Amino acid sequence: MALSDLASAHTVRIRVIQCTALPGLGFAGLYQVLRQAQIELGGGRLELDVLAPGSLSDKPADLALLVADEALPPAQVSNWLRHWQSARVRGAVGFAVDWLRERGDIKHDTARLYDLEHDPLTCCGGAAAIDFALAIVKACFGDAVQASVMEALYIAQVRAGDEPLPQARHRLQPVLAEALRLMETHIEEPLNSDDIANLVGISRRQLERLFKQHLGNMPARYYLELRLQHGRALLLESHHSIVQVGLMCGFSSGAHFATAYGTLFGITPREERQRKIAPARN
């Protein structure tokens, strides 16, 4: 079944399967777009649920997306296969693409930003998950809903799926890949750029050049956005207080977290939480 076949369904049930205990940028971007689409649609047109590590569900899904923001041992991903394989349409994001290709579940070329034409759907992960999710929204619910989501999330444009694939993490210089791993595993107690450079065995200036060349960003800025994306996911998915979320993302105070959050997303953590609660009340 093609993704476009879901457009005629009264309700589209989308399941996001989070393979890693710590959600990264790919998961956060994908979830945020789909969650906003659910808000824009209202009336039960989109049912969205997330399977996090340790959770199970017997609910049927029209579309199941397997998301891995870091490399995983096969045994960890295989735990999710039953939930993924039972869906009418299936997709994979990030390192889940690599793992499924090694298994033989993905046979088509995945050397593109994202692909909605083949089965399973694929996305390279990271920030491309935002474009991927917006393309899914358009295919299932139309241009108007996609435009509403983009306006609500301050997204100016959607990249085409056939744009050149950014150099995949496992193909990045090993030093950069290790720096990214250190950032992702030190969200609550962030390292500074000097510490990261020392741990991977290069100078701070070399680290900055690597990030600028391959990721188009400076290490400190990339790290801050990674922590804030994690904070956004926690605000939307957990019942932790805003202060607790800030501390869990490495901010020294709720005020510091709120200021950084508002600068990146154009909305305060409190407003974000209220936007989550409001649809449940309606």
Secondary structure as UniProt FT lines:
FT   HELIX           3..8
FT   STRAND          12..18
FT   HELIX           25..41
FT   TURN            43..44
FT   STRAND          46..51
FT   TURN            53..54
FT   STRAND          63..68
FT   HELIX           74..78
FT   TURN            79..80
FT   HELIX           81..85
FT   STRAND          89..94
FT   HELIX           95..103
FT   STRAND          114..115
FT   STRAND          121..123
FT   TURN            126..127
FT   HELIX           128..141
FT   HELIX           143..152
FT   TURN            153..154
FT   TURN            161..162
FT   HELIX           169..171
FT   HELIX           174..184
FT   HELIX           193..200
FT   HELIX           204..215
FT   HELIX           219..237
FT   HELIX           242..248
FT   TURN            249..250
FT   HELIX           254..265
FT   HELIX           269..281
//
